Amino acid sequence: MTFWKCRRGAGFILVLALAGLSLQSCATLQDLAGALMNIQRLKFKLGAVHDFALLGIPLGAKTSLKDFSYVDGLRLFDGFRSKRLPAEFILDILAVNPNDGTGGSRQTVSTLTGLESRLLIDGTPTIIGNIDQPVEIPGTGQETVIAIRLGIDLYEFFGSKGYEEIIGLALAIGGRGDASRLSLDAQPRVTTPFGPITYPGRITIISAEFR
């Protein structure tokens, strides 16, 4: 903040005006800093995996190759030989807005307008995506579920591991609905009274804890 030293005389009114502008600027900067602090208090975590299908075959509660029918097994093996194993699934992202008016913070509703992310599976970078519409996250401290639909060809990224391992990977994620082998390298974008603000750094969203 700039401090103005006032002098008596003809320029007194001008100095007061400049001082007022300075204080307004300082207030604006403080409000902006507060807004930045509030949006960075948003926390994210991976939730469950739903509706996982590999080559159009629902994995449901399957846990091993033995759980596939003979026809589905042939279909999967043929897909592997053809170097094409497309998977589709829904991944839940849990978001928490702790700006609920307690602890000195102002209760604030945050609108997530962007979540540009790269999906990592077992630490391997794969596809890049973003949410397709804004999501409002109320300042209640409760979890908001953001369900995103993803599509990825597992052979493209894991084909070198072999047939059984790549099917095992799909079963570990989709059969159990477990996101522990997934993570998102993300950069959230949130609306504020000053306009949209993108997080200054990227965050890694995992299933073990809110970040």
Secondary structure, DSSP 8 states (H G I E B T S, - for coil): --------STTHHHHHHHHHHHHHHHHHHHHHHHHHHHHTT-EEEEEEEEEEEETTEE-TT--SGGGS-HHHHHHHHHHHHTT--EEEEEEEEEEE---SS-TT-----EEEEEEEEEEEETTEEEEEE--SS-EEE-TTS-EEEEEEEEEEEHHHHHGGG-HHHHHHHHIIIIITT--TTEEEEEEEEEEETTEEEE-SS-EEE-SSS--
